[in-house]
Amino acid sequence: DDGATLIYSVASDDWSQVGATEEAFAGRYGMGTAFDSGSNLVLLFGGAHWGRTDEGNHVGLGDTWVFDVESSTWTQVTPAVSPPPRIDPSFVYDSDADRVVMFGGHTELGGEVLGDTWMYDADANTWTEIESSLSSPARSGHVAWYDPGAGSMFVFGGGGEWTSWPPLPWTALGGEELWRFDSGTGNWTLSRSAPNPGYLLPAGVFYDDTSASAWILGGDAYDADRRFQGYVSDIWAYRHEEGAP
């Protein structure tokens, strides 16, 4: 709630605040963040402010911020073109392209679910929309990760409609599809894998270089008939192999 930025030290096993408190981040949630190792910057886009809806809160924001790791300072940047405001987009750093890739999210509490794909160049401070004849269906509450071996972002789960919580059963996405985005070609392709976590949203995810796998933890689960089953603590790992369906 206070807009502070914290850093965790594995060596000393503790948290500490870095840099000044940013008033713009106080009460903000649902923003996209990623670490751009090529530029040594943390990038942030969008989110919304918590609070009463009649006071204009829970509406997607469209600002772009960069955090300089060396100086521990946040700076708001103003690209000439920016994506539409949103909450809960997926946000990954593509190390091959040296770009952050953003997909999906929703416009506001009970608002439209988005299915657009954008890439951000930190060096040039430019956002570029990527248009493809085939794309993942619009979704929010999904998980996404970048696989350097495959040179692609993968998207799984989420909901295709966000006017209620939990999302209506028939809008839950998951087990029947795993989408892959190649930033080099700008193309999306649909993959299928079995077994899989089923219909899931929203969950935690990270990519582990050592095992060359994405690890997905928890989330809200639906059964094969897309009936809400509640919160789960399952752990799933996905390893991509070229040539696999």
MDAnalysis code that builds the backbone (N, CA, C; Angstrom):
import MDAnalysis as mda
import numpy as np

u = mda.Universe.empty(735, n_residues=245, atom_resindex=np.repeat(np.arange(245), 3), trajectory=True)
u.add_TopologyAttr("name", ["N", "CA", "C"] * 245)
u.add_TopologyAttr("resid", np.arange(1, 246))
u.add_TopologyAttr("resname", ["ASP", "ASP", "GLY", "ALA", "THR", "LEU", "ILE", "TYR", "SER", "VAL", "ALA", "SER", "ASP", "ASP", "TRP", "SER", "GLN", "VAL", "GLY", "ALA", "THR", "GLU", "GLU", "ALA", "PHE", "ALA", "GLY", "ARG", "TYR", "GLY", "MET", "GLY", "THR", "ALA", "PHE", "ASP", "SER", "GLY", "SER", "ASN", "LEU", "VAL", "LEU", "LEU", "PHE", "GLY", "GLY", "ALA", "HIS", "TRP", "GLY", "ARG", "THR", "ASP", "GLU", "GLY", "ASN", "HIS", "VAL", "GLY", "LEU", "GLY", "ASP", "THR", "TRP", "VAL", "PHE", "ASP", "VAL", "GLU", "SER", "SER", "THR", "TRP", "THR", "GLN", "VAL", "THR", "PRO", "ALA", "VAL", "SER", "PRO", "PRO", "PRO", "ARG", "ILE", "ASP", "PRO", "SER", "PHE", "VAL", "TYR", "ASP", "SER", "ASP", "ALA", "ASP", "ARG", "VAL", "VAL", "MET", "PHE", "GLY", "GLY", "HIS", "THR", "GLU", "LEU", "GLY", "GLY", "GLU", "VAL", "LEU", "GLY", "ASP", "THR", "TRP", "MET", "TYR", "ASP", "ALA", "ASP", "ALA", "ASN", "THR", "TRP", "THR", "GLU", "ILE", "GLU", "SER", "SER", "LEU", "SER", "SER", "PRO", "ALA", "ARG", "SER", "GLY", "HIS", "VAL", "ALA", "TRP", "TYR", "ASP", "PRO", "GLY", "ALA", "GLY", "SER", "MET", "PHE", "VAL", "PHE", "GLY", "GLY", "GLY", "GLY", "GLU", "TRP", "THR", "SER", "TRP", "PRO", "PRO", "LEU", "PRO", "TRP", "THR", "ALA", "LEU", "GLY", "GLY", "GLU", "GLU", "LEU", "TRP", "ARG", "PHE", "ASP", "SER", "GLY", "THR", "GLY", "ASN", "TRP", "THR", "LEU", "SER", "ARG", "SER", "ALA", "PRO", "ASN", "PRO", "GLY", "TYR", "LEU", "LEU", "PRO", "ALA", "GLY", "VAL", "PHE", "TYR", "ASP", "ASP", "THR", "SER", "ALA", "SER", "ALA", "TRP", "ILE", "LEU", "GLY", "GLY", "ASP", "ALA", "TYR", "ASP", "ALA", "ASP", "ARG", "ARG", "PHE", "GLN", "GLY", "TYR", "VAL", "SER", "ASP", "ILE", "TRP", "ALA", "TYR", "ARG", "HIS", "GLU", "GLU", "GLY", "ALA", "PRO"])
u.atoms.positions = np.array([
    [0.795, -1.221, 0.000],
    [0.000, 0.000, 0.000],
    [0.834, 1.280, 0.000],
    [2.114, 1.179, 0.346],
    [2.891, 2.401, 0.514],
    [3.728, 2.768, -0.700],
    [3.736, 1.951, -1.749],
    [4.504, 2.275, -2.948],
    [5.985, 2.027, -2.815],
    [6.386, 1.212, -1.838],
    [7.808, 0.936, -1.642],
    [8.282, -0.173, -2.571],
    [9.572, -0.148, -2.909],
    [10.214, -1.200, -3.686],
    [11.151, -1.964, -2.772],
    [10.996, -3.281, -2.730],
    [11.775, -4.119, -1.830],
    [12.636, -5.086, -2.610],
    [13.773, -5.431, -2.048],
    [14.670, -6.397, -2.662],
    [14.986, -7.487, -1.650],
    [15.038, -8.725, -2.150],
    [15.330, -9.863, -1.278],
    [16.739, -10.365, -1.541],
    [17.520, -10.526, -0.475],
    [18.877, -11.050, -0.570],
    [18.880, -12.521, -0.183],
    [19.254, -13.369, -1.134],
    [19.348, -14.802, -0.846],
    [20.469, -15.065, 0.158],
    [21.575, -14.338, -0.001],
    [22.738, -14.561, 0.853],
    [22.434, -14.304, 2.318],
    [21.734, -13.204, 2.615],
    [21.447, -12.851, 4.006],
    [20.029, -13.216, 4.429],
    [19.219, -13.728, 3.493],
    [17.855, -14.158, 3.783],
    [17.044, -13.043, 4.443],
    [17.021, -11.870, 3.801],
    [16.217, -10.778, 4.347],
    [15.756, -9.850, 3.233],
    [14.744, -9.046, 3.571],
    [14.190, -8.042, 2.672],
    [14.627, -6.650, 3.121],
    [14.823, -5.750, 2.152],
    [15.131, -4.360, 2.487],
    [14.555, -3.453, 1.405],
    [14.225, -2.238, 1.800],
    [13.697, -1.274, 0.832],
    [14.842, -0.646, 0.058],
    [14.628, -0.459, -1.245],
    [15.629, 0.200, -2.081],
    [14.982, 1.404, -2.751],
    [15.721, 2.487, -2.820],
    [15.216, 3.682, -3.461],
    [14.108, 4.347, -2.669],
    [13.599, 5.412, -3.249],
    [12.544, 6.186, -2.596],
    [11.180, 5.549, -2.842],
    [10.245, 5.819, -1.930],
    [8.868, 5.370, -2.104],
    [8.230, 6.144, -3.259],
    [7.546, 5.420, -4.161],
    [6.881, 6.059, -5.290],
    [5.390, 6.217, -4.990],
    [4.955, 7.453, -4.930],
    [3.545, 7.725, -4.633],
    [2.623, 7.099, -5.679],
    [3.081, 7.053, -6.937],
    [2.254, 6.515, -8.019],
    [1.964, 5.032, -7.844],
    [2.788, 4.336, -7.042],
    [2.597, 2.901, -6.857],
    [1.789, 2.563, -5.613],
    [1.495, 3.541, -4.792],
    [0.741, 3.276, -3.563],
    [-0.640, 2.732, -3.900],
    [-0.956, 1.561, -3.367],
    [-2.251, 0.958, -3.613],
    [-2.414, 0.356, -4.997],
    [-1.332, 0.258, -5.762],
    [-1.436, -0.291, -7.113],
    [-1.307, -1.810, -7.083],
    [-2.063, -2.466, -7.950],
    [-1.992, -3.925, -8.049],
    [-2.170, -4.322, -9.513],
    [-1.856, -5.577, -9.843],
    [-2.142, -6.114, -11.168],
    [-1.303, -5.540, -12.285],
    [-0.115, -4.984, -11.976],
    [0.732, -4.443, -13.035],
    [1.604, -5.554, -13.625],
    [2.080, -5.328, -14.839],
    [3.028, -6.241, -15.448],
    [4.441, -5.812, -15.120],
    [5.284, -6.747, -14.698],
    [6.675, -6.419, -14.386],
    [7.592, -7.497, -14.933],
    [8.783, -7.097, -15.340],
    [9.784, -8.048, -15.819],
    [11.153, -7.418, -15.683],
    [12.175, -8.253, -15.520],
    [13.556, -7.774, -15.469],
    [14.188, -7.930, -16.846],
    [14.641, -6.811, -17.402],
    [15.338, -6.774, -18.681],
    [16.835, -6.866, -18.392],
    [17.390, -8.070, -18.514],
    [18.800, -8.257, -18.167],
    [19.728, -7.587, -19.170],
    [19.252, -7.374, -20.415],
    [20.079, -6.692, -21.405],
    [20.328, -5.244, -21.048],
    [19.323, -4.585, -20.455],
    [19.440, -3.177, -20.076],
    [19.634, -2.991, -18.580],
    [19.571, -4.095, -17.814],
    [19.689, -4.050, -16.356],
    [18.611, -3.153, -15.743],
    [17.389, -3.312, -16.252],
    [16.263, -2.514, -15.793],
    [15.096, -3.428, -15.428],
    [14.322, -3.007, -14.423],
    [13.026, -3.615, -14.156],
    [11.982, -2.753, -14.870],
    [11.121, -3.382, -15.648],
    [10.103, -2.661, -16.396],
    [8.732, -2.915, -15.783],
    [7.893, -1.910, -15.802],
    [6.552, -1.999, -15.226],
    [5.562, -1.293, -16.138],
    [4.400, -1.934, -16.320],
    [3.338, -1.302, -17.111],
    [1.983, -1.561, -16.462],
    [1.174, -0.502, -16.411],
    [-0.238, -0.640, -16.076],
    [-0.555, -1.023, -14.650],
    [-1.599, -1.843, -14.505],
    [-2.152, -2.156, -13.200],
    [-3.351, -1.262, -12.910],
    [-3.755, -1.211, -11.655],
    [-4.885, -0.370, -11.239],
    [-4.708, -0.007, -9.771],
    [-5.418, 1.017, -9.344],
    [-5.398, 1.408, -7.936],
    [-6.573, 0.779, -7.202],
    [-6.283, 0.257, -6.029],
    [-7.304, -0.353, -5.185],
    [-8.174, 0.736, -4.561],
    [-9.426, 0.412, -4.270],
    [-10.292, 1.370, -3.590],
    [-11.713, 1.312, -4.110],
    [-12.482, 2.319, -3.814],
    [-13.899, 2.353, -4.191],
    [-14.040, 2.579, -5.694],
    [-14.932, 1.818, -6.303],
    [-15.141, 1.979, -7.738],
    [-15.779, 3.323, -8.067],
    [-16.598, 3.867, -7.142],
    [-17.220, 5.156, -7.425],
    [-16.237, 6.315, -7.297],
    [-15.013, 6.002, -6.890],
    [-13.961, 7.016, -6.843],
    [-12.954, 6.804, -7.975],
    [-13.343, 5.993, -8.948],
    [-12.514, 5.818, -10.134],
    [-11.428, 4.772, -10.022],
    [-11.501, 3.892, -9.033],
    [-10.465, 2.878, -8.860],
    [-10.817, 1.580, -9.603],
    [-9.873, 0.650, -9.614],
    [-9.998, -0.627, -10.323],
    [-10.150, -0.427, -11.832],
    [-9.582, 0.646, -12.347],
    [-9.576, 0.930, -13.781],
    [-8.129, 0.843, -14.267],
    [-7.917, 0.153, -15.377],
    [-6.569, -0.081, -15.880],
    [-5.781, 1.203, -16.114],
    [-4.479, 1.137, -15.812],
    [-3.556, 2.245, -16.039],
    [-2.702, 1.942, -17.267],
    [-2.155, 2.980, -17.878],
    [-1.377, 2.793, -19.100],
    [-0.006, 3.435, -19.052],
    [0.579, 3.551, -17.857],
    [1.892, 4.180, -17.739],
    [3.010, 3.137, -17.763],
    [4.162, 3.561, -18.268],
    [5.348, 2.712, -18.366],
    [6.435, 3.274, -17.463],
    [7.029, 2.414, -16.637],
    [8.083, 2.816, -15.708],
    [9.300, 1.905, -15.865],
    [10.489, 2.473, -15.587],
    [11.717, 1.673, -15.569],
    [12.421, 1.890, -14.234],
    [12.947, 0.819, -13.679],
    [13.695, 0.876, -12.423],
    [15.141, 0.552, -12.715],
    [16.025, 1.518, -12.479],
    [17.457, 1.341, -12.686],
    [18.042, 0.624, -11.479],
    [18.532, -0.582, -11.702],
    [19.031, -1.396, -10.597],
    [20.251, -0.760, -9.948],
    [21.105, -0.136, -10.740],
    [22.326, 0.456, -10.197],
    [22.050, 1.644, -9.284],
    [21.137, 2.516, -9.701],
    [20.854, 3.729, -8.912],
    [19.646, 3.580, -8.001],
    [18.921, 2.450, -8.117],
    [17.716, 2.206, -7.309],
    [16.694, 3.321, -7.448],
    [16.441, 3.725, -8.693],
    [15.484, 4.802, -8.946],
    [14.473, 4.386, -10.009],
    [13.203, 4.774, -9.783],
    [12.149, 4.587, -10.758],
    [12.015, 5.848, -11.606],
    [11.772, 5.672, -12.909],
    [11.529, 6.795, -13.807],
    [10.349, 6.458, -14.704],
    [9.378, 7.353, -14.771],
    [8.284, 7.155, -15.709],
    [8.730, 7.619, -17.087],
    [8.561, 6.772, -18.080],
    [8.940, 7.119, -19.446],
    [7.672, 7.310, -20.267],
    [7.784, 8.060, -21.353],
    [6.605, 8.399, -22.157],
    [6.866, 8.052, -23.622],
    [6.723, 6.789, -23.993],
    [6.887, 6.411, -25.403],
    [5.868, 7.131, -26.279],
    [6.219, 7.311, -27.560],
    [5.306, 7.995, -28.483],
    [4.007, 7.218, -28.662],
    [4.099, 5.885, -28.614],
    [2.931, 5.008, -28.719],
    [2.943, 4.067, -27.527],
    [1.791, 3.863, -26.897],
    [1.694, 2.971, -25.747],
    [0.510, 2.033, -25.906],
    [0.560, 0.853, -25.293],
    [-0.583, -0.062, -25.325],
    [-1.771, 0.535, -24.577],
    [-2.979, 0.050, -24.853],
    [-4.139, 0.478, -24.072],
    [-3.954, 0.106, -22.601],
    [-4.521, 0.878, -21.675],
    [-4.419, 0.562, -20.245],
    [-4.981, -0.823, -19.943],
    [-4.421, -1.461, -18.875],
    [-4.879, -2.810, -18.543],
    [-4.430, -3.236, -17.156],
    [-5.067, -4.294, -16.680],
    [-4.746, -4.946, -15.410],
    [-4.371, -6.392, -15.710],
    [-3.396, -6.914, -14.986],
    [-3.012, -8.331, -15.041],
    [-2.589, -8.832, -16.417],
    [-1.741, -8.106, -17.136],
    [-1.215, -8.687, -18.366],
    [-0.106, -9.687, -18.047],
    [0.219, -10.549, -19.007],
    [1.451, -11.329, -18.866],
    [2.595, -10.472, -19.383],
    [3.762, -10.652, -18.787],
    [4.866, -9.727, -19.015],
    [6.152, -10.537, -18.881],
    [6.855, -10.806, -19.983],
    [8.079, -11.604, -19.924],
    [9.188, -10.904, -20.699],
    [10.425, -11.190, -20.329],
    [11.571, -10.652, -21.054],
    [12.074, -11.710, -22.026],
    [12.105, -11.347, -23.306],
    [12.610, -12.209, -24.371],
    [14.078, -11.865, -24.579],
    [14.964, -12.727, -24.087],
    [16.397, -12.427, -24.123],
    [16.965, -12.492, -25.536],
    [16.371, -13.311, -26.414],
    [16.858, -13.381, -27.792],
    [16.578, -12.078, -28.536],
    [15.387, -11.559, -28.383],
    [15.012, -10.322, -29.071],
    [15.404, -9.079, -28.287],
    [15.790, -9.250, -27.017],
    [16.059, -8.128, -26.114],
    [14.851, -7.199, -26.039],
    [13.685, -7.806, -25.832],
    [12.433, -7.065, -25.737],
    [11.582, -7.670, -24.618],
    [10.766, -6.837, -23.995],
    [9.726, -7.335, -23.110],
    [8.479, -7.590, -23.944],
    [7.845, -8.736, -23.738],
    [6.635, -9.090, -24.473],
    [5.454, -9.050, -23.498],
    [4.399, -8.345, -23.883],
    [3.196, -8.242, -23.056],
    [2.002, -8.774, -23.842],
    [1.176, -9.548, -23.147],
    [-0.022, -10.099, -23.799],
    [-1.206, -10.068, -22.837],
    [-2.370, -9.678, -23.367],
    [-3.630, -9.830, -22.659],
    [-3.822, -8.929, -21.456],
    [-4.702, -9.394, -20.537],
    [-5.120, -8.614, -19.386],
    [-6.575, -8.184, -19.551],
    [-7.045, -7.321, -18.654],
    [-8.394, -6.786, -18.780],
    [-8.399, -5.296, -18.476],
    [-9.385, -4.587, -19.022],
    [-9.360, -3.123, -19.011],
    [-9.704, -2.517, -17.656],
    [-10.602, -3.163, -16.903],
    [-11.030, -2.666, -15.604],
    [-11.805, -3.765, -14.899],
    [-12.166, -3.533, -13.659],
    [-12.972, -4.492, -12.919],
    [-14.287, -4.703, -13.666],
    [-14.533, -5.954, -14.117],
    [-15.730, -6.230, -14.893],
    [-15.659, -5.742, -16.315],
    [-14.433, -5.430, -16.798],
    [-14.285, -4.859, -18.130],
    [-13.921, -5.873, -19.200],
    [-13.466, -5.352, -20.327],
    [-13.131, -6.165, -21.495],
    [-11.831, -6.931, -21.270],
    [-11.807, -8.184, -21.715],
    [-10.588, -8.978, -21.704],
    [-9.859, -8.751, -23.026],
    [-8.546, -8.571, -22.955],
    [-7.747, -8.177, -24.115],
    [-6.960, -9.357, -24.683],
    [-6.682, -9.288, -25.981],
    [-5.912, -10.343, -26.635],
    [-4.836, -9.792, -27.540],
    [-4.339, -8.591, -27.239],
    [-3.305, -7.984, -28.071],
    [-1.905, -8.312, -27.541],
    [-0.930, -8.261, -28.437],
    [0.469, -8.568, -28.127],
    [1.329, -7.349, -28.424],
    [2.162, -6.965, -27.449],
    [3.027, -5.798, -27.598],
    [4.460, -6.161, -27.196],
    [5.431, -5.449, -27.794],
    [6.834, -5.619, -27.422],
    [7.424, -4.255, -27.081],
    [8.239, -4.223, -26.021],
    [8.849, -2.968, -25.579],
    [10.362, -3.048, -25.692],
    [10.954, -2.037, -26.345],
    [12.402, -1.896, -26.490],
    [12.865, -0.849, -25.493],
    [13.559, -1.291, -24.441],
    [13.980, -0.357, -23.391],
    [15.024, 0.629, -23.895],
    [15.875, 0.200, -24.800],
    [16.931, 1.090, -25.298],
    [16.343, 2.238, -26.126],
    [15.331, 1.928, -26.933],
    [14.715, 2.946, -27.787],
    [13.478, 3.579, -27.154],
    [13.017, 3.020, -26.023],
    [11.798, 3.478, -25.361],
    [10.622, 3.483, -26.327],
    [10.394, 2.320, -26.949],
    [9.304, 2.211, -27.911],
    [8.469, 0.959, -27.642],
    [7.152, 1.119, -27.734],
    [6.218, 0.004, -27.749],
    [5.796, -0.256, -29.192],
    [5.711, -1.531, -29.572],
    [5.268, -1.916, -30.910],
    [4.224, -3.019, -30.783],
    [3.060, -2.828, -31.405],
    [2.051, -3.886, -31.398],
    [2.378, -4.913, -32.460],
    [2.259, -6.187, -32.097],
    [2.532, -7.283, -33.026],
    [1.195, -7.883, -33.444],
    [0.915, -7.831, -34.724],
    [-0.339, -8.354, -35.234],
    [-0.080, -9.644, -35.993],
    [-0.890, -10.652, -35.722],
    [-0.729, -11.960, -36.338],
    [-2.092, -12.464, -36.785],
    [-2.109, -13.209, -37.902],
    [-3.378, -13.750, -38.395],
    [-3.961, -14.781, -37.443],
    [-3.103, -15.426, -36.661],
    [-3.531, -16.392, -35.653],
    [-2.946, -15.980, -34.324],
    [-3.771, -15.939, -33.301],
    [-3.299, -15.507, -31.992],
    [-4.042, -16.255, -30.898],
    [-3.421, -16.287, -29.717],
    [-4.108, -16.834, -28.554],
    [-5.393, -16.061, -28.305],
    [-6.469, -16.736, -27.905],
    [-7.684, -16.017, -27.539],
    [-7.414, -15.025, -26.407],
    [-8.173, -13.940, -26.383],
    [-8.044, -12.950, -25.315],
    [-8.221, -13.628, -23.970],
    [-7.431, -13.190, -22.984],
    [-7.519, -13.811, -21.664],
    [-6.880, -12.921, -20.606],
    [-7.253, -13.189, -19.367],
    [-6.650, -12.529, -18.213],
    [-6.548, -13.578, -17.107],
    [-5.634, -13.354, -16.163],
    [-5.433, -14.329, -15.103],
    [-4.670, -15.551, -15.574],
    [-3.974, -15.451, -16.692],
    [-3.206, -16.553, -17.239],
    [-1.771, -16.511, -16.708],
    [-1.005, -17.547, -17.016],
    [0.417, -17.551, -16.700],
    [1.199, -17.520, -18.012],
    [2.394, -16.958, -17.965],
    [3.247, -16.898, -19.144],
    [4.699, -16.980, -18.712],
    [5.517, -17.556, -19.553],
    [6.952, -17.644, -19.274],
    [7.721, -17.601, -20.583],
    [8.988, -17.241, -20.502],
    [9.867, -17.244, -21.672],
    [10.825, -18.412, -21.558],
    [10.893, -19.213, -22.612],
    [11.781, -20.376, -22.682],
    [12.918, -20.039, -23.639],
    [14.127, -19.792, -23.137],
    [15.234, -19.406, -24.025],
    [15.641, -20.511, -24.984],
    [15.455, -21.767, -24.589],
    [15.779, -22.863, -25.486],
    [14.884, -22.884, -26.708],
    [13.603, -22.597, -26.495],
    [12.641, -22.549, -27.600],
    [12.610, -21.179, -28.264],
    [13.203, -20.165, -27.580],
    [13.173, -18.800, -28.106],
    [11.760, -18.254, -28.206],
    [10.903, -18.615, -27.248],
    [9.494, -18.264, -27.345],
    [8.884, -18.003, -25.975],
    [7.785, -17.238, -25.980],
    [6.932, -17.076, -24.813],
    [5.806, -18.102, -24.896],
    [5.458, -18.697, -23.755],
    [4.339, -19.635, -23.691],
    [3.253, -19.060, -22.786],
    [1.998, -19.287, -23.159],
    [0.847, -18.770, -22.419],
    [-0.087, -19.938, -22.114],
    [-0.544, -20.013, -20.849],
    [-1.416, -21.103, -20.434],
    [-2.465, -20.599, -19.445],
    [-3.685, -21.157, -19.539],
    [-4.723, -20.892, -18.554],
    [-5.357, -19.522, -18.673],
    [-6.012, -19.114, -17.597],
    [-6.678, -17.828, -17.551],
    [-8.161, -17.934, -17.854],
    [-8.783, -16.780, -17.985],
    [-10.211, -16.705, -18.271],
    [-10.478, -15.771, -19.427],
    [-11.451, -16.114, -20.251],
    [-11.781, -15.301, -21.408],
    [-12.881, -14.288, -21.143],
    [-13.301, -14.177, -19.890],
    [-14.338, -13.214, -19.517],
    [-14.118, -12.878, -18.041],
    [-14.276, -11.600, -17.671],
    [-13.824, -11.170, -16.346],
    [-14.856, -10.309, -15.636],
    [-16.135, -10.543, -15.930],
    [-17.164, -9.720, -15.289],
    [-17.586, -10.273, -13.936],
    [-17.161, -11.490, -13.612],
    [-17.503, -12.071, -12.317],
    [-16.288, -12.792, -11.759],
    [-16.310, -13.055, -10.469],
    [-15.226, -13.828, -9.854],
    [-15.817, -14.910, -8.949],
    [-15.481, -16.187, -9.130],
    [-14.595, -16.632, -10.205],
    [-15.250, -16.482, -11.566],
    [-14.452, -16.462, -12.641],
    [-15.024, -16.350, -13.979],
    [-16.027, -17.465, -14.252],
    [-16.971, -17.189, -15.105],
    [-17.979, -18.189, -15.438],
    [-17.304, -19.433, -16.015],
    [-17.812, -20.619, -15.696],
    [-17.122, -21.859, -16.065],
    [-16.737, -21.961, -17.527],
    [-17.639, -21.594, -18.441],
    [-17.340, -21.794, -19.856],
    [-16.293, -20.813, -20.386],
    [-15.894, -19.844, -19.572],
    [-14.854, -18.910, -20.018],
    [-13.466, -19.313, -19.521],
    [-13.378, -20.342, -18.685],
    [-12.081, -20.786, -18.189],
    [-11.299, -21.454, -19.313],
    [-10.020, -21.098, -19.438],
    [-9.151, -21.643, -20.479],
    [-8.060, -22.474, -19.823],
    [-7.540, -23.433, -20.549],
    [-6.465, -24.198, -19.912],
    [-6.031, -25.428, -20.650],
    [-6.467, -26.586, -20.145],
    [-5.880, -27.848, -20.523],
    [-5.889, -28.167, -22.000],
    [-6.843, -27.606, -22.735],
    [-6.935, -27.967, -24.138],
    [-5.984, -27.170, -25.021],
    [-5.281, -26.208, -24.451],
    [-4.416, -25.385, -25.295],
    [-3.226, -24.809, -24.527],
    [-2.124, -24.758, -25.225],
    [-0.912, -24.089, -24.758],
    [-0.396, -23.291, -25.944],
    [-0.335, -21.969, -25.792],
    [0.036, -21.107, -26.917],
    [1.489, -20.682, -26.821],
    [2.124, -20.587, -27.991],
    [3.542, -20.222, -28.088],
    [3.679, -19.013, -29.005],
    [4.419, -17.999, -28.533],
    [4.648, -16.792, -29.335],
    [6.125, -16.667, -29.664],
    [6.434, -16.584, -30.960],
    [7.801, -16.416, -31.457],
    [7.987, -14.956, -31.846],
    [8.785, -14.224, -31.089],
    [8.948, -12.799, -31.362],
    [9.708, -12.546, -32.652],
    [10.521, -13.520, -33.082],
    [11.279, -13.357, -34.313],
    [10.387, -13.302, -35.542],
    [9.350, -14.136, -35.557],
    [8.425, -14.162, -36.686],
    [7.137, -13.386, -36.408],
    [6.869, -13.126, -35.123],
    [5.623, -12.462, -34.748],
    [4.428, -13.376, -34.824],
    [4.672, -14.686, -34.848],
    [3.590, -15.652, -35.017],
    [3.251, -16.382, -33.716],
    [1.962, -16.687, -33.567],
    [1.458, -17.543, -32.493],
    [1.168, -18.922, -33.052],
    [1.454, -19.966, -32.283],
    [1.094, -21.322, -32.662],
    [0.465, -22.021, -31.461],
    [-0.460, -22.935, -31.749],
    [-1.147, -23.675, -30.706],
    [-0.470, -25.016, -30.498],
    [-0.142, -25.306, -29.234],
    [0.428, -26.602, -28.881],
    [-0.557, -27.325, -27.970],
    [-0.383, -28.626, -27.854],
    [-1.199, -29.412, -26.936],
    [-0.277, -30.333, -26.155],
    [-0.566, -30.522, -24.901],
    [0.261, -31.390, -24.073],
    [-0.626, -32.200, -23.140],
    [-0.230, -33.435, -22.890],
    [-0.961, -34.303, -21.960],
    [0.061, -35.160, -21.214],
    [-0.113, -35.260, -19.873],
    [-1.146, -34.605, -19.065],
    [-0.871, -33.116, -18.913],
    [-1.826, -32.399, -18.340],
    [-1.663, -30.963, -18.125],
    [-2.470, -30.554, -16.900],
    [-2.280, -29.315, -16.411],
    [-2.976, -28.895, -15.182],
    [-4.478, -28.725, -15.326],
    [-5.017, -28.835, -16.532],
    [-6.449, -28.642, -16.724],
    [-6.795, -27.171, -16.853],
    [-7.962, -26.789, -16.369],
    [-8.427, -25.403, -16.449],
    [-7.993, -24.689, -15.176],
    [-7.147, -23.681, -15.356],
    [-6.466, -23.104, -14.203],
    [-6.320, -21.601, -14.351],
    [-6.535, -20.856, -13.258],
    [-6.284, -19.424, -13.211],
    [-6.361, -18.956, -11.768],
    [-5.833, -17.795, -11.402],
    [-4.506, -17.423, -11.855],
    [-3.512, -18.175, -10.980],
    [-2.352, -18.463, -11.439],
    [-1.379, -19.270, -10.702],
    [-0.031, -18.557, -10.680],
    [0.899, -19.136, -9.949],
    [2.267, -18.635, -9.967],
    [3.094, -19.436, -10.959],
    [4.073, -18.804, -11.592],
    [4.908, -19.511, -12.566],
    [6.313, -18.916, -12.572],
    [7.295, -19.768, -12.797],
    [8.643, -19.286, -13.077],
    [9.335, -20.284, -13.980],
    [10.335, -19.804, -14.732],
    [11.098, -20.681, -15.608],
    [12.435, -20.966, -14.965],
    [12.799, -22.243, -14.911],
    [14.034, -22.695, -14.276],
    [15.028, -23.129, -15.352],
    [16.123, -22.388, -15.487],
    [17.128, -22.714, -16.505],
    [17.773, -24.076, -16.265],
    [17.959, -24.442, -14.999],
    [18.654, -25.687, -14.685],
    [17.916, -26.903, -15.234],
    [16.604, -26.937, -15.048],
    [15.819, -28.066, -15.535],
    [15.203, -27.800, -16.911],
    [15.411, -26.573, -17.439],
    [14.812, -26.172, -18.722],
    [13.303, -26.409, -18.709],
    [12.688, -26.027, -17.594],
    [11.260, -26.268, -17.418],
    [10.581, -25.061, -16.795],
    [9.304, -24.889, -17.129],
    [8.457, -23.914, -16.444],
    [7.734, -24.625, -15.318],
    [7.643, -23.976, -14.163],
    [7.001, -24.560, -12.985],
    [5.782, -23.708, -12.633],
    [4.629, -24.366, -12.516],
    [3.363, -23.699, -12.228],
    [2.850, -24.183, -10.876],
    [2.481, -23.228, -10.024],
    [2.030, -23.568, -8.669],
    [0.664, -22.959, -8.390],
    [-0.255, -23.794, -7.875],
    [-1.510, -23.296, -7.319],
    [-2.479, -22.747, -8.346],
    [-3.371, -21.889, -7.862],
    [-4.388, -21.273, -8.694],
    [-5.780, -21.771, -8.381],
    [-6.762, -21.274, -9.115],
    [-8.147, -21.716, -9.024],
    [-8.370, -22.770, -10.098],
    [-8.884, -23.919, -9.710],
    [-9.005, -25.039, -10.644],
    [-10.444, -25.309, -11.034],
    [-10.629, -25.778, -12.254],
    [-11.906, -26.223, -12.782],
    [-11.744, -27.665, -13.254],
    [-12.818, -28.457, -13.209],
    [-12.721, -29.843, -13.667],
    [-12.924, -29.921, -15.182],
    [-13.012, -31.149, -15.702],
    [-13.133, -31.335, -17.142],
    [-14.409, -30.727, -17.708],
    [-15.422, -30.564, -16.868],
    [-16.664, -29.916, -17.282],
    [-16.661, -28.420, -16.976],
    [-15.486, -27.919, -16.602],
    [-15.276, -26.498, -16.293],
    [-16.122, -26.041, -15.112],
    [-16.262, -26.914, -14.138],
    [-16.936, -26.547, -12.888],
    [-15.871, -26.143, -11.875],
    [-16.097, -25.019, -11.197],
    [-15.116, -24.480, -10.263],
    [-14.881, -25.461, -9.107],
    [-13.592, -25.769, -8.855],
    [-13.229, -26.737, -7.820],
    [-12.575, -26.100, -6.595],
    [-12.306, -24.794, -6.663],
    [-11.648, -24.131, -5.539],
    [-10.160, -23.977, -5.767],
    [-9.454, -23.614, -4.686],
    [-8.019, -23.349, -4.761],
    [-7.244, -24.652, -4.653],
    [-6.156, -24.752, -5.395],
    [-5.341, -25.961, -5.373],
    [-3.894, -25.597, -5.055],
    [-3.127, -26.590, -4.611],
    [-1.709, -26.378, -4.313],
    [-0.839, -27.291, -5.170],
    [-1.360, -27.727, -6.319],
    [-0.609, -28.597, -7.213],
    [0.613, -27.875, -7.775],
    [1.637, -28.649, -8.075],
    [2.816, -28.144, -8.775],
    [2.962, -28.934, -10.077],
    [3.067, -28.215, -11.180],
    [3.262, -28.825, -12.488],
    [4.528, -28.266, -13.121],
    [5.217, -29.107, -13.898],
    [6.393, -28.667, -14.652],
    [6.165, -28.953, -16.127],
    [6.516, -27.979, -16.975],
    [6.399, -28.162, -18.416],
    [7.760, -27.968, -19.055],
    [8.198, -28.977, -19.802],
    [9.455, -28.913, -20.533],
    [9.152, -29.004, -22.023],
    [9.540, -27.998, -22.762],
    [9.246, -27.977, -24.193],
    [10.306, -28.756, -24.964],
    [9.842, -29.564, -25.887],
    [10.736, -30.306, -26.775],
    [10.345, -29.992, -28.216],
    [11.309, -29.550, -29.016],
    [11.017, -29.208, -30.393],
    [10.489, -30.436, -31.144],
    [9.479, -30.206, -31.955],
    [8.884, -31.285, -32.704],
    [7.734, -31.952, -31.989],
    [7.569, -31.658, -30.696],
    [6.455, -32.239, -29.944],
    [5.164, -31.523, -30.322],
    [4.005, -32.182, -30.228],
    [2.733, -31.515, -30.581],
    [2.375, -30.431, -29.573],
])
